[in-house]
Amino acid sequence: MSNEELREKTVEIAKKHKASWIQLGQHLFSIYKNKLYKEWGYQAFETYCQKELSIRDTTASKLIKSYSFLEKEEPRIVKPDFTEEETPRKIPDYESVNLLRLAKNNKNIPTNEFAELRNDVLNEGKEVKEVRAQVKKILETHAPKDTPELKDQKRGSILRRLIGFLNGAKTQLAEEDLVPDYLLKQIDALTQKLEDQLN
């Protein structure tokens, strides 16, 4: 397929990408990877997507990442000649695949729950709304709890940053004579109170 044919085909597919997002993702991936949009007079891939395909850059990015994820993780779905037995009951939505892609890299999602999510997206073709709710529920269940020690560490870290900022600001304000002395004394007093909180 020549570059011009690829260009025309991509425009055609973009018009009905709801039904064939995988094919569109594949074409966009190829165009992006090989910077073909430059041959067609576009400086940026995002501009090509917006002007020629009427696709927002966030959508194009999700399509490319979702396609790339499927190609790596579930090549049977992106093969043009997959057999009936291999076909999922319903082609998964690109938004659902994108959520699955993000979930795969999330350390708070256990392997067994990811496997279930993967099945729901890739074999059952669950809608994005359901997938989002499922991911949210998994994350809420496995969110790391703030222990008293962790809370103390966070508190100490924030207080030290604030003290450092106040000391730096006070020095600069004093050197350049930008505020009256009584304000510098108040900054000192506040810094002292914050340091007391650390002890």
N, CA, C and O atoms as a DFTB+ gen file, in Angstrom:
796 C
 N C O
     1  1       0.854      -1.190       0.000
     2  2       0.000       0.000       0.000
     3  2       0.893       1.244       0.000
     4  3       1.772       1.382       0.850
     5  1       0.661       2.143      -0.955
     6  2       1.470       3.363      -1.017
     7  2       1.062       4.310       0.112
     8  3       0.019       4.133       0.742
     9  1       1.890       5.301       0.351
    10  2       1.588       6.261       1.414
    11  2       0.308       7.026       1.134
    12  3      -0.460       7.319       2.050
    13  1       0.077       7.352      -0.138
    14  2      -1.151       8.079      -0.504
    15  2      -2.385       7.203      -0.302
    16  3      -3.428       7.678       0.147
    17  1      -2.255       5.903      -0.642
    18  2      -3.370       4.968      -0.434
    19  2      -3.658       4.832       1.065
    20  3      -4.812       4.799       1.491
    21  1      -2.587       4.756       1.847
    22  2      -2.726       4.666       3.306
    23  2      -3.437       5.910       3.829
    24  3      -4.289       5.829       4.713
    25  1      -3.071       7.061       3.265
    26  2      -3.689       8.326       3.677
    27  2      -5.192       8.307       3.394
    28  3      -5.993       8.631       4.270
    29  1      -5.576       7.926       2.169
    30  2      -6.999       7.885       1.784
    31  2      -7.767       6.873       2.628
    32  3      -8.879       7.143       3.082
    33  1      -7.163       5.710       2.830
    34  2      -7.808       4.647       3.604
    35  2      -8.051       5.108       5.048
    36  3      -9.097       4.825       5.634
    37  1      -7.074       5.816       5.604
    38  2      -7.183       6.305       6.989
    39  2      -8.328       7.302       7.113
    40  3      -9.078       7.263       8.088
    41  1      -8.469       8.197       6.132
    42  2      -9.573       9.165       6.139
    43  2     -10.906       8.421       6.110
    44  3     -11.833       8.761       6.845
    45  1     -10.992       7.400       5.252
    46  2     -12.223       6.606       5.108
    47  2     -12.569       5.888       6.418
    48  3     -13.719       5.893       6.857
    49  1     -11.566       5.279       7.023
    50  2     -11.798       4.537       8.270
    51  2     -12.171       5.470       9.410
    52  3     -13.001       5.128      10.252
    53  1     -11.556       6.656       9.438
    54  2     -11.825       7.617      10.516
    55  2     -13.303       7.960      10.584
    56  3     -13.841       8.203      11.664
    57  1     -13.963       7.978       9.419
    58  2     -15.382       8.330       9.375
    59  2     -16.245       7.291      10.080
    60  3     -17.323       7.606      10.585
    61  1     -15.769       6.070      10.108
    62  2     -16.561       5.030      10.777
    63  2     -15.736       4.305      11.843
    64  3     -15.854       3.092      12.020
    65  1     -14.896       5.074      12.551
    66  2     -13.962       4.430      13.469
    67  2     -14.601       3.783      14.680
    68  3     -13.964       2.962      15.341
    69  1     -15.829       4.126      14.989
    70  2     -16.495       3.464      16.117
    71  2     -16.519       1.962      15.862
    72  3     -16.296       1.160      16.769
    73  1     -16.796       1.597      14.612
    74  2     -16.917       0.181      14.259
    75  2     -15.561      -0.458      14.013
    76  3     -15.403      -1.663      14.209
    77  1     -14.576       0.329      13.586
    78  2     -13.299      -0.295      13.237
    79  2     -12.116       0.460      13.838
    80  3     -11.159       0.776      13.131
    81  1     -12.175       0.747      15.119
    82  2     -11.110       1.508      15.760
    83  2      -9.770       0.786      15.721
    84  3      -8.719       1.427      15.715
    85  1      -9.802      -0.537      15.695
    86  2      -8.549      -1.297      15.688
    87  2      -7.784      -1.017      14.399
    88  3      -6.575      -0.787      14.415
    89  1      -8.518      -1.040      13.272
    90  2      -7.898      -0.748      11.984
    91  2      -7.403       0.705      11.947
    92  3      -6.312       0.988      11.453
    93  1      -8.214       1.608      12.470
    94  2      -7.827       3.018      12.514
    95  2      -6.581       3.190      13.396
    96  3      -5.646       3.902      13.032
    97  1      -6.585       2.533      14.548
    98  2      -5.429       2.585      15.453
    99  2      -4.168       2.082      14.775
   100  3      -3.089       2.648      14.947
   101  1      -4.315       1.006      13.996
   102  2      -3.184       0.434      13.272
   103  2      -2.626       1.438      12.255
   104  3      -1.414       1.637      12.174
   105  1      -3.517       2.067      11.481
   106  2      -3.089       3.058      10.481
   107  2      -2.458       4.275      11.159
   108  3      -1.411       4.760      10.728
   109  1      -3.101       4.762      12.221
   110  2      -2.560       5.920      12.929
   111  2      -1.182       5.612      13.514
   112  3      -0.279       6.447      13.479
   113  1      -1.037       4.401      14.052
   114  2       0.240       3.963      14.623
   115  2       1.337       4.018      13.559
   116  3       2.439       4.506      13.811
   117  1       1.015       3.509      12.366
   118  2       1.970       3.492      11.264
   119  2       2.317       4.915      10.802
   120  3       3.481       5.229      10.554
   121  1       1.302       5.759      10.690
   122  2       1.496       7.155      10.261
   123  2       2.351       7.900      11.286
   124  3       3.268       8.638      10.926
   125  1       2.039       7.696      12.570
   126  2       2.758       8.370      13.656
   127  2       4.219       7.906      13.710
   128  3       5.147       8.713      13.770
   129  1       4.389       6.582      13.686
   130  2       5.714       5.985      13.820
   131  2       6.641       6.419      12.680
   132  3       7.815       6.714      12.903
   133  1       6.101       6.453      11.459
   134  2       6.913       6.784      10.282
   135  2       6.861       8.266       9.906
   136  3       7.412       8.680       8.886
   137  1       6.184       9.064      10.756
   138  2       6.056      10.522      10.525
   139  2       5.555      10.857       9.122
   140  3       6.002      11.828       8.512
   141  1       4.627      10.051       8.617
   142  2       4.108      10.249       7.255
   143  2       3.321      11.547       7.120
   144  3       3.219      12.102       6.026
   145  1       2.767      12.031       8.224
   146  2       1.985      13.272       8.180
   147  2       2.822      14.436       7.661
   148  3       2.281      15.393       7.107
   149  1       4.142      14.358       7.838
   150  2       5.028      15.431       7.359
   151  2       5.045      15.480       5.835
   152  3       5.114      16.555       5.240
   153  1       4.982      14.291       5.205
   154  2       4.915      14.216       3.739
   155  2       3.657      14.906       3.215
   156  3       3.619      15.394       2.086
   157  1       2.636      14.934       4.058
   158  2       1.342      15.475       3.632
   159  2       1.166      16.938       4.053
   160  3       0.064      17.481       3.985
   161  1       2.256      17.564       4.485
   162  2       2.235      18.995       4.762
   163  2       1.898      19.380       6.190
   164  3       1.643      20.553       6.464
   165  1       1.891      18.416       7.109
   166  2       1.587      18.723       8.507
   167  2       2.865      18.657       9.329
   168  3       3.633      17.701       9.217
   169  1       3.091      19.669      10.151
   170  2       4.279      19.689      11.003
   171  2       4.114      18.764      12.208
   172  3       5.079      18.167      12.683
   173  1       2.885      18.656      12.692
   174  2       2.632      17.845      13.890
   175  2       1.563      16.801      13.617
   176  3       0.624      17.032      12.855
   177  1       1.722      15.654      14.249
   178  2       0.765      14.555      14.116
   179  2      -0.622      14.997      14.594
   180  3      -1.639      14.657      13.990
   181  1      -0.641      15.774      15.710
   182  2      -1.910      16.244      16.285
   183  2      -2.686      17.101      15.279
   184  3      -3.909      16.998      15.174
   185  1      -1.958      17.948      14.541
   186  2      -2.590      18.825      13.544
   187  2      -3.187      17.984      12.420
   188  3      -4.304      18.241      11.971
   189  1      -2.435      16.973      11.967
   190  2      -2.932      16.058      10.930
   191  2      -4.248      15.411      11.385
   192  3      -5.225      15.370      10.637
   193  1      -4.254      14.907      12.628
   194  2      -5.453      14.228      13.156
   195  2      -6.647      15.182      13.215
   196  3      -7.760      14.815      12.839
   197  1      -6.410      16.397      13.684
   198  2      -7.505      17.365      13.832
   199  2      -8.028      17.843      12.486
   200  3      -9.236      17.863      12.252
   201  1      -7.103      18.230      11.596
   202  2      -7.525      18.839      10.324
   203  2      -8.029      17.813       9.315
   204  3      -9.056      18.025       8.669
   205  1      -7.310      16.706       9.179
   206  2      -7.663      15.754       8.123
   207  2      -8.670      14.703       8.569
   208  3      -9.484      14.244       7.769
   209  1      -8.619      14.323       9.832
   210  2      -9.473      13.230      10.302
   211  2     -10.575      13.684      11.257
   212  3     -11.473      12.910      11.588
   213  1     -10.503      14.939      11.696
   214  2     -11.437      15.463      12.701
   215  2     -11.424      14.618      13.966
   216  3     -12.466      14.328      14.555
   217  1     -10.230      14.236      14.362
   218  2     -10.044      13.452      15.588
   219  2      -9.168      14.274      16.522
   220  3      -8.112      14.764      16.122
   221  1      -9.610      14.424      17.775
   222  2      -8.802      15.159      18.759
   223  2      -7.528      14.391      19.063
   224  3      -7.494      13.165      18.957
   225  1      -6.470      15.122      19.445
   226  2      -5.197      14.455      19.702
   227  2      -5.270      13.483      20.876
   228  3      -4.555      12.481      20.890
   229  1      -6.132      13.768      21.873
   230  2      -6.262      12.826      23.005
   231  2      -6.877      11.507      22.521
   232  3      -6.485      10.427      22.965
   233  1      -7.844      11.613      21.608
   234  2      -8.476      10.403      21.057
   235  2      -7.467       9.627      20.227
   236  3      -7.365       8.407      20.348
   237  1      -6.716      10.336      19.378
   238  2      -5.702       9.678      18.539
   239  2      -4.675       8.965      19.409
   240  3      -4.268       7.843      19.108
   241  1      -4.261       9.618      20.485
   242  2      -3.277       9.036      21.393
   243  2      -3.818       7.749      22.030
   244  3      -3.114       6.742      22.107
   245  1      -5.079       7.796      22.488
   246  2      -5.694       6.595      23.087
   247  2      -5.811       5.473      22.059
   248  3      -5.572       4.307      22.376
   249  1      -6.181       5.831      20.815
   250  2      -6.318       4.825      19.752
   251  2      -4.979       4.133      19.490
   252  3      -4.909       2.909      19.381
   253  1      -3.923       4.937      19.392
   254  2      -2.591       4.383      19.116
   255  2      -2.134       3.505      20.274
   256  3      -1.672       2.384      20.062
   257  1      -2.263       4.014      21.504
   258  2      -1.799       3.256      22.675
   259  2      -2.622       1.979      22.872
   260  3      -2.082       0.935      23.240
   261  1      -3.931       2.072      22.625
   262  2      -4.793       0.896      22.784
   263  2      -4.468      -0.153      21.726
   264  3      -4.410      -1.347      22.018
   265  1      -4.257       0.309      20.492
   266  2      -3.899      -0.630      19.417
   267  2      -2.569      -1.306      19.736
   268  3      -2.439      -2.525      19.631
   269  1      -1.581      -0.498      20.128
   270  2      -0.250      -1.007      20.439
   271  2      -0.320      -2.033      21.576
   272  3       0.352      -3.064      21.543
   273  1      -1.152      -1.728      22.587
   274  2      -1.340      -2.647      23.723
   275  2      -1.916      -3.982      23.237
   276  3      -1.442      -5.047      23.632
   277  1      -2.944      -3.918      22.377
   278  2      -3.556      -5.145      21.864
   279  2      -2.567      -5.936      21.018
   280  3      -2.504      -7.161      21.112
   281  1      -1.804      -5.245      20.202
   282  2      -0.839      -5.921      19.330
   283  2       0.153      -6.723      20.164
   284  3       0.543      -7.829      19.790
   285  1       0.560      -6.147      21.311
   286  2       1.504      -6.811      22.193
   287  2       0.842      -7.892      23.041
   288  3       1.343      -9.012      23.144
   289  1      -0.303      -7.536      23.650
   290  2      -0.935      -8.401      24.646
   291  2      -1.954      -9.390      24.070
   292  3      -2.119     -10.488      24.600
   293  1      -2.616      -9.014      23.017
   294  2      -3.711      -9.839      22.482
   295  2      -3.717      -9.778      20.949
   296  3      -4.682      -9.301      20.352
   297  1      -2.627     -10.265      20.305
   298  2      -2.505     -10.123      18.854
   299  2      -3.647     -10.762      18.063
   300  3      -3.910     -10.363      16.929
   301  1      -4.336     -11.760      18.655
   302  2      -5.438     -12.421      17.936
   303  2      -6.530     -11.429      17.555
   304  3      -7.191     -11.602      16.531
   305  1      -6.725     -10.401      18.361
   306  2      -7.798      -9.441      18.098
   307  2      -7.430      -8.489      16.964
   308  3      -8.312      -8.011      16.251
   309  1      -6.142      -8.209      16.790
   310  2      -5.741      -7.258      15.748
   311  2      -5.396      -7.932      14.421
   312  3      -5.180      -7.249      13.420
   313  1      -5.341      -9.272      14.404
   314  2      -5.058      -9.963      13.144
   315  2      -6.236      -9.813      12.196
   316  3      -7.377     -10.012      12.613
   317  1      -6.001      -9.467      10.931
   318  2      -7.124      -9.316      10.007
   319  2      -7.791     -10.649       9.661
   320  3      -8.945     -10.684       9.234
   321  1      -7.048     -11.748       9.852
   322  2      -7.592     -13.046       9.417
   323  2      -7.844     -14.011      10.570
   324  3      -7.710     -15.223      10.400
   325  1      -8.211     -13.483      11.758
   326  2      -8.423     -14.414      12.880
   327  2      -9.679     -15.272      12.629
   328  3     -10.624     -14.841      11.968
   329  1      -9.656     -16.492      13.176
   330  2     -10.750     -17.437      12.924
   331  2     -11.920     -17.164      13.851
   332  3     -11.792     -16.442      14.840
   333  1     -13.043     -17.740      13.525
   334  2     -14.277     -17.521      14.297
   335  2     -14.112     -17.899      15.775
   336  3     -14.595     -17.195      16.662
   337  1     -13.415     -19.031      16.027
   338  2     -13.284     -19.486      17.421
   339  2     -12.464     -18.489      18.248
   340  3     -12.677     -18.346      19.452
   341  1     -11.523     -17.800      17.583
   342  2     -10.672     -16.865      18.310
   343  2     -11.334     -15.519      18.528
   344  3     -10.907     -14.742      19.383
   345  1     -12.369     -15.242      17.763
   346  2     -12.995     -13.926      17.822
   347  2     -13.659     -13.690      19.169
   348  3     -14.425     -14.534      19.634
   349  1     -13.380     -12.564      19.800
   350  2     -14.104     -12.271      21.038
   351  2     -15.574     -12.036      20.699
   352  3     -15.906     -11.672      19.571
   353  1     -16.453     -12.246      21.682
   354  2     -17.885     -12.075      21.407
   355  2     -18.197     -10.685      20.874
   356  3     -19.111     -10.498      20.070
   357  1     -17.416      -9.716      21.339
   358  2     -17.646      -8.338      20.946
   359  2     -16.309      -7.630      20.915
   360  3     -15.508      -7.776      21.839
   361  1     -16.055      -6.860      19.863
   362  2     -14.791      -6.118      19.795
   363  2     -14.776      -5.112      20.946
   364  3     -15.718      -4.335      21.100
   365  1     -13.712      -5.123      21.754
   366  2     -13.681      -4.182      22.887
   367  2     -13.536      -2.741      22.412
   368  3     -12.902      -2.475      21.391
   369  1     -14.121      -1.826      23.151
   370  2     -14.043      -0.404      22.868
   371  2     -12.621       0.077      23.160
   372  3     -11.985      -0.422      24.088
   373  1     -12.116       1.032      22.388
   374  2     -10.735       1.493      22.589
   375  2     -10.540       2.151      23.951
   376  3      -9.451       2.088      24.523
   377  1     -11.602       2.789      24.477
   378  2     -11.497       3.419      25.810
   379  2     -11.328       2.336      26.879
   380  3     -10.564       2.503      27.830
   381  1     -12.055       1.223      26.709
   382  2     -11.940       0.107      27.664
   383  2     -10.550      -0.506      27.596
   384  3      -9.955      -0.831      28.623
   385  1     -10.034      -0.662      26.377
   386  2      -8.687      -1.221      26.200
   387  2      -7.647      -0.266      26.806
   388  3      -6.669      -0.709      27.407
   389  1      -7.862       1.024      26.646
   390  2      -6.936       2.001      27.225
   391  2      -6.930       1.897      28.751
   392  3      -5.869       1.963      29.371
   393  1      -8.118       1.734      29.364
   394  2      -8.192       1.553      30.827
   395  2      -7.472       0.274      31.246
   396  3      -6.787       0.244      32.269
   397  1      -7.634      -0.780      30.446
   398  2      -6.958      -2.047      30.737
   399  2      -5.446      -1.860      30.661
   400  3      -4.706      -2.379      31.497
   401  1      -4.994      -1.117      29.656
   402  2      -3.563      -0.824      29.481
   403  2      -3.017      -0.102      30.718
   404  3      -1.953      -0.449      31.230
   405  1      -3.753       0.901      31.188
   406  2      -3.329       1.655      32.378
   407  2      -3.353       0.771      33.624
   408  3      -2.478       0.872      34.484
   409  1      -4.368      -0.098      33.713
   410  2      -4.499      -0.996      34.871
   411  2      -3.332      -1.977      34.940
   412  3      -2.875      -2.332      36.026
   413  1      -2.851      -2.414      33.774
   414  2      -1.744      -3.377      33.735
   415  2      -0.500      -2.813      34.424
   416  3       0.263      -3.552      35.046
   417  1      -0.306      -1.502      34.309
   418  2       0.886      -0.877      34.896
   419  2       0.665      -0.385      36.320
   420  3       1.567       0.204      36.917
   421  1      -0.528      -0.621      36.873
   422  2      -0.826      -0.143      38.217
   423  2      -0.471      -1.215      39.255
   424  3      -1.041      -2.306      39.261
   425  1       0.469      -0.882      40.118
   426  2       0.959      -1.850      41.117
   427  2      -0.082      -2.184      42.181
   428  3       0.068      -3.169      42.904
   429  1      -1.142      -1.370      42.286
   430  2      -2.169      -1.622      43.306
   431  2      -3.252      -2.591      42.823
   432  3      -4.201      -2.876      43.553
   433  1      -3.110      -3.097      41.594
   434  2      -4.102      -4.052      41.079
   435  2      -3.478      -5.449      41.082
   436  3      -2.537      -5.712      40.332
   437  1      -4.002      -6.346      41.927
   438  2      -3.448      -7.704      42.006
   439  2      -3.611      -8.467      40.680
   440  3      -4.533      -8.203      39.908
   441  1      -2.705      -9.409      40.436
   442  2      -2.671     -10.180      39.192
   443  2      -3.992     -10.863      38.892
   444  3      -4.473     -10.828      37.759
   445  1      -4.584     -11.490      39.917
   446  2      -5.834     -12.223      39.671
   447  2      -6.974     -11.280      39.274
   448  3      -7.805     -11.627      38.434
   449  1      -7.011     -10.102      39.873
   450  2      -8.077      -9.151      39.542
   451  2      -7.825      -8.518      38.181
   452  3      -8.772      -8.174      37.474
   453  1      -6.556      -8.361      37.805
   454  2      -6.249      -7.858      36.464
   455  2      -6.683      -8.891      35.419
   456  3      -7.217      -8.535      34.368
   457  1      -6.446     -10.182      35.721
   458  2      -6.821     -11.255      34.785
   459  2      -8.335     -11.234      34.535
   460  3      -8.789     -11.420      33.406
   461  1      -9.097     -11.009      35.588
   462  2     -10.561     -10.927      35.467
   463  2     -10.966      -9.701      34.635
   464  3     -11.841      -9.783      33.774
   465  1     -10.326      -8.587      34.904
   466  2     -10.585      -7.352      34.169
   467  2     -10.248      -7.540      32.694
   468  3     -10.996      -7.119      31.812
   469  1      -9.122      -8.172      32.448
   470  2      -8.672      -8.443      31.079
   471  2      -9.709      -9.269      30.329
   472  3     -10.031      -8.969      29.179
   473  1     -10.229     -10.303      30.972
   474  2     -11.254     -11.144      30.357
   475  2     -12.512     -10.326      30.058
   476  3     -13.100     -10.434      28.982
   477  1     -12.911      -9.506      31.036
   478  2     -14.119      -8.688      30.853
   479  2     -13.988      -7.731      29.672
   480  3     -14.950      -7.508      28.937
   481  1     -12.791      -7.166      29.492
   482  2     -12.586      -6.209      28.400
   483  2     -12.396      -6.930      27.066
   484  3     -13.087      -6.627      26.093
   485  1     -11.459      -7.885      27.019
   486  2     -11.069      -8.482      25.746
   487  2     -12.002      -9.580      25.247
   488  3     -12.157      -9.750      24.038
   489  1     -12.621     -10.320      26.149
   490  2     -13.502     -11.406      25.694
   491  2     -14.981     -11.056      25.794
   492  3     -15.782     -11.463      24.952
   493  1     -15.338     -10.301      26.823
   494  2     -16.752      -9.955      27.008
   495  2     -17.109      -8.602      26.386
   496  3     -18.285      -8.295      26.194
   497  1     -16.091      -7.798      26.073
   498  2     -16.332      -6.490      25.456
   499  2     -17.119      -5.544      26.348
   500  3     -18.006      -4.830      25.881
   501  1     -16.785      -5.542      27.647
   502  2     -17.504      -4.670      28.584
   503  2     -17.386      -3.204      28.200
   504  3     -16.346      -2.759      27.715
   505  1     -18.453      -2.466      28.420
   506  2     -18.476      -1.036      28.097
   507  2     -17.528      -0.266      29.014
   508  3     -17.247      -0.684      30.137
   509  1     -17.045       0.865      28.510
   510  2     -16.055       1.661      29.243
   511  2     -16.564       2.090      30.620
   512  3     -15.793       2.130      31.578
   513  1     -17.847       2.408      30.724
   514  2     -18.424       2.841      32.002
   515  2     -18.287       1.733      33.059
   516  3     -17.923       1.990      34.207
   517  1     -18.587       0.502      32.640
   518  2     -18.490      -0.641      33.557
   519  2     -17.028      -0.908      33.933
   520  3     -16.711      -1.195      35.087
   521  1     -16.147      -0.806      32.933
   522  2     -14.723      -1.059      33.177
   523  2     -14.162      -0.016      34.142
   524  3     -13.412      -0.347      35.060
   525  1     -14.533       1.244      33.927
   526  2     -14.057       2.324      34.811
   527  2     -14.501       2.058      36.254
   528  3     -13.717       2.205      37.193
   529  1     -15.775       1.663      36.415
   530  2     -16.311       1.380      37.756
   531  2     -15.576       0.197      38.390
   532  3     -15.286       0.200      39.586
   533  1     -15.281      -0.816      37.567
   534  2     -14.583      -2.006      38.056
   535  2     -13.165      -1.647      38.518
   536  3     -12.727      -2.089      39.579
   537  1     -12.455      -0.848      37.724
   538  2     -11.094      -0.433      38.072
   539  2     -11.119       0.394      39.356
   540  3     -10.291       0.198      40.246
   541  1     -12.074       1.317      39.445
   542  2     -12.199       2.168      40.623
   543  2     -12.415       1.323      41.883
   544  3     -11.808       1.573      42.924
   545  1     -13.283       0.328      41.767
   546  2     -13.590      -0.551      42.903
   547  2     -12.343      -1.332      43.338
   548  3     -12.064      -1.455      44.530
   549  1     -11.599      -1.857      42.358
   550  2     -10.371      -2.610      42.666
   551  2      -9.376      -1.697      43.384
   552  3      -8.778      -2.086      44.388
   553  1      -9.207      -0.488      42.863
   554  2      -8.244       0.449      43.451
   555  2      -8.646       0.865      44.857
   556  3      -7.796       0.994      45.738
   557  1      -9.947       1.075      45.069
   558  2     -10.419       1.441      46.415
   559  2     -10.168       0.315      47.401
   560  3      -9.796       0.561      48.549
   561  1     -10.371      -0.929      46.956
   562  2     -10.185      -2.101      47.811
   563  2      -8.722      -2.277      48.200
   564  3      -8.411      -2.688      49.318
   565  1      -7.821      -1.960      47.256
   566  2      -6.402      -2.234      47.491
   567  2      -5.552      -0.981      47.694
   568  3      -4.323      -1.044      47.650
   569  1      -6.203       0.137      47.912
   570  2      -5.447       1.391      48.115
   571  2      -4.604       1.272      49.382
   572  3      -5.083       0.791      50.409
   573  1      -3.340       1.714      49.306
   574  2      -2.508       1.634      50.511
   575  2      -3.067       2.552      51.601
   576  3      -3.398       3.712      51.352
   577  1      -3.162       2.010      52.798
   578  2      -3.716       2.775      53.921
   579  2      -2.624       3.637      54.549
   580  3      -1.469       3.223      54.648
   581  1      -3.008       4.834      54.968
   582  2      -2.064       5.721      55.654
   583  2      -1.866       5.245      57.090
   584  3      -2.779       5.336      57.911
   585  1      -0.681       4.742      57.386
   586  2      -0.361       4.327      58.754
   587  2       0.032       5.594      59.523
   588  3       0.381       6.600      58.906
   589  1      -0.021       5.559      60.869
   590  2       0.410       6.725      61.651
   591  2       1.844       7.140      61.310
   592  3       2.151       8.331      61.251
   593  1       2.729       6.145      61.083
   594  2       4.126       6.446      60.749
   595  2       4.215       7.193      59.420
   596  3       4.959       8.165      59.286
   597  1       3.435       6.717      58.432
   598  2       3.430       7.334      57.108
   599  2       2.897       8.758      57.180
   600  3       3.406       9.666      56.523
   601  1       1.863       8.928      57.990
   602  2       1.268      10.258      58.168
   603  2       2.286      11.215      58.797
   604  3       2.403      12.369      58.386
   605  1       3.022      10.716      59.802
   606  2       4.068      11.529      60.447
   607  2       5.167      11.919      59.461
   608  3       5.647      13.052      59.458
   609  1       5.554      10.953      58.624
   610  2       6.585      11.226      57.615
   611  2       6.116      12.320      56.652
   612  3       6.861      13.251      56.345
   613  1       4.866      12.194      56.180
   614  2       4.295      13.184      55.256
   615  2       4.278      14.564      55.905
   616  3       4.687      15.560      55.308
   617  1       3.792      14.592      57.142
   618  2       3.669      15.851      57.891
   619  2       5.036      16.506      58.040
   620  3       5.193      17.698      57.778
   621  1       6.025      15.718      58.462
   622  2       7.383      16.222      58.652
   623  2       7.974      16.761      57.351
   624  3       8.612      17.813      57.336
   625  1       7.756      16.036      56.277
   626  2       8.287      16.434      54.979
   627  2       7.687      17.764      54.523
   628  3       8.405      18.634      54.029
   629  1       6.379      17.921      54.686
   630  2       5.701      19.166      54.286
   631  2       6.167      20.330      55.164
   632  3       6.441      21.419      54.661
   633  1       6.256      20.097      56.475
   634  2       6.710      21.162      57.395
   635  2       8.133      21.617      57.058
   636  3       8.413      22.816      57.053
   637  1       9.044      20.655      56.774
   638  2      10.423      21.008      56.439
   639  2      10.491      21.828      55.149
   640  3      11.264      22.781      55.047
   641  1       9.667      21.443      54.161
   642  2       9.632      22.194      52.898
   643  2       9.153      23.622      53.138
   644  3       9.707      24.578      52.596
   645  1       8.107      23.748      53.964
   646  2       7.543      25.064      54.256
   647  2       8.552      25.940      55.009
   648  3       8.700      27.125      54.708
   649  1       9.240      25.349      55.986
   650  2      10.261      26.087      56.747
   651  2      11.374      26.555      55.808
   652  3      11.823      27.698      55.888
   653  1      11.809      25.667      54.925
   654  2      12.851      26.006      53.955
   655  2      12.418      27.152      53.055
   656  3      13.191      28.067      52.770
   657  1      11.158      27.084      52.610
   658  2      10.628      28.143      51.743
   659  2      10.581      29.476      52.488
   660  3      11.001      30.503      51.955
   661  1      10.069      29.461      53.724
   662  2       9.964      30.699      54.518
   663  2      11.341      31.314      54.795
   664  3      11.512      32.530      54.713
   665  1      12.323      30.456      55.126
   666  2      13.681      30.959      55.378
   667  2      14.271      31.615      54.130
   668  3      14.886      32.679      54.199
   669  1      14.071      30.957      52.992
   670  2      14.572      31.496      51.721
   671  2      13.897      32.815      51.365
   672  3      14.551      33.774      50.957
   673  1      12.574      32.844      51.529
   674  2      11.814      34.065      51.216
   675  2      12.227      35.201      52.146
   676  3      12.396      36.338      51.706
   677  1      12.388      34.892      53.436
   678  2      12.761      35.925      54.429
   679  2      14.128      36.528      54.091
   680  3      14.316      37.743      54.152
   681  1      15.083      35.652      53.730
   682  2      16.429      36.127      53.376
   683  2      16.350      37.085      52.186
   684  3      16.934      38.168      52.215
   685  1      15.628      36.684      51.147
   686  2      15.513      37.511      49.941
   687  2      14.800      38.830      50.247
   688  3      15.225      39.895      49.798
   689  1      13.713      38.745      51.015
   690  2      12.968      39.960      51.371
   691  2      13.827      40.928      52.182
   692  3      13.749      42.142      51.994
   693  1      14.660      40.376      53.097
   694  2      15.516      41.212      53.941
   695  2      16.649      41.836      53.124
   696  3      16.922      43.030      53.249
   697  1      17.308      41.025      52.288
   698  2      18.438      41.516      51.483
   699  2      18.028      42.663      50.563
   700  3      18.761      43.636      50.386
   701  1      16.829      42.520      49.977
   702  2      16.388      43.533      49.003
   703  2      15.502      44.603      49.644
   704  3      14.952      45.466      48.961
   705  1      15.376      44.526      50.974
   706  2      14.596      45.503      51.739
   707  2      13.204      45.721      51.125
   708  3      12.817      46.839      50.787
   709  1      12.461      44.592      50.994
   710  2      11.159      44.635      50.313
   711  2       9.962      44.751      51.264
   712  3       8.872      45.151      50.856
   713  1      10.177      44.396      52.537
   714  2       9.073      44.490      53.506
   715  2       9.589      45.094      54.812
   716  3      10.791      45.063      55.075
   717  1       8.693      45.640      55.628
   718  2       9.128      46.213      56.914
   719  2       9.663      45.127      57.858
   720  3       9.360      43.944      57.704
   721  1      10.463      45.562      58.834
   722  2      11.076      44.648      59.800
   723  2      10.059      43.823      60.584
   724  3      10.297      42.651      60.877
   725  1       8.915      44.445      60.926
   726  2       7.943      43.698      61.749
   727  2       7.427      42.453      60.994
   728  3       7.103      41.447      61.625
   729  1       7.348      42.515      59.638
   730  2       6.909      41.340      58.867
   731  2       7.989      40.253      58.883
   732  3       7.678      39.064      58.954
   733  1       9.237      40.662      58.816
   734  2      10.341      39.697      58.883
   735  2      10.330      38.986      60.231
   736  3      10.588      37.785      60.309
   737  1      10.025      39.744      61.306
   738  2       9.938      39.138      62.648
   739  2       8.770      38.142      62.718
   740  3       8.876      37.097      63.360
   741  1       7.660      38.475      62.055
   742  2       6.506      37.562      62.037
   743  2       6.837      36.272      61.281
   744  3       6.421      35.182      61.672
   745  1       7.605      36.425      60.178
   746  2       8.032      35.227      59.432
   747  2       8.918      34.373      60.333
   748  3       8.789      33.149      60.353
   749  1       9.821      35.017      61.083
   750  2      10.684      34.309      62.038
   751  2       9.859      33.563      63.081
   752  3      10.120      32.401      63.392
   753  1       8.850      34.265      63.616
   754  2       8.003      33.673      64.664
   755  2       7.258      32.457      64.108
   756  3       7.165      31.421      64.768
   757  1       6.725      32.594      62.882
   758  2       5.996      31.476      62.253
   759  2       6.944      30.307      62.000
   760  3       6.593      29.155      62.253
   761  1       8.136      30.599      61.504
   762  2       9.140      29.554      61.251
   763  2       9.459      28.814      62.547
   764  3       9.568      27.588      62.549
   765  1       9.608      29.549      63.644
   766  2       9.909      28.950      64.952
   767  2       8.782      28.009      65.391
   768  3       9.030      26.903      65.871
   769  1       7.524      28.477      65.214
   770  2       6.371      27.661      65.603
   771  2       6.329      26.358      64.776
   772  3       6.014      25.287      65.295
   773  1       6.652      26.481      63.486
   774  2       6.652      25.290      62.617
   775  2       7.778      24.330      63.023
   776  3       7.599      23.112      63.007
   777  1       8.941      24.889      63.386
   778  2      10.054      24.046      63.830
   779  2       9.695      23.320      65.139
   780  3      10.083      22.171      65.349
   781  1       8.955      24.006      66.004
   782  2       8.482      23.367      67.255
   783  2       7.597      22.168      66.947
   784  3       7.603      21.177      67.678
   785  1       6.839      22.261      65.867
   786  2       5.938      21.163      65.478
   787  2       6.722      19.916      65.041
   788  3       6.232      18.789      65.120
   789  1       7.942      20.157      64.584
   790  2       8.770      19.025      64.151
   791  2       9.343      18.252      65.339
   792  3       9.653      17.068      65.215
   793  1       9.485      18.918      66.498
   794  2      10.115      18.287      67.667
   795  2       9.099      17.559      68.546
   796  3       9.470      16.978      69.566
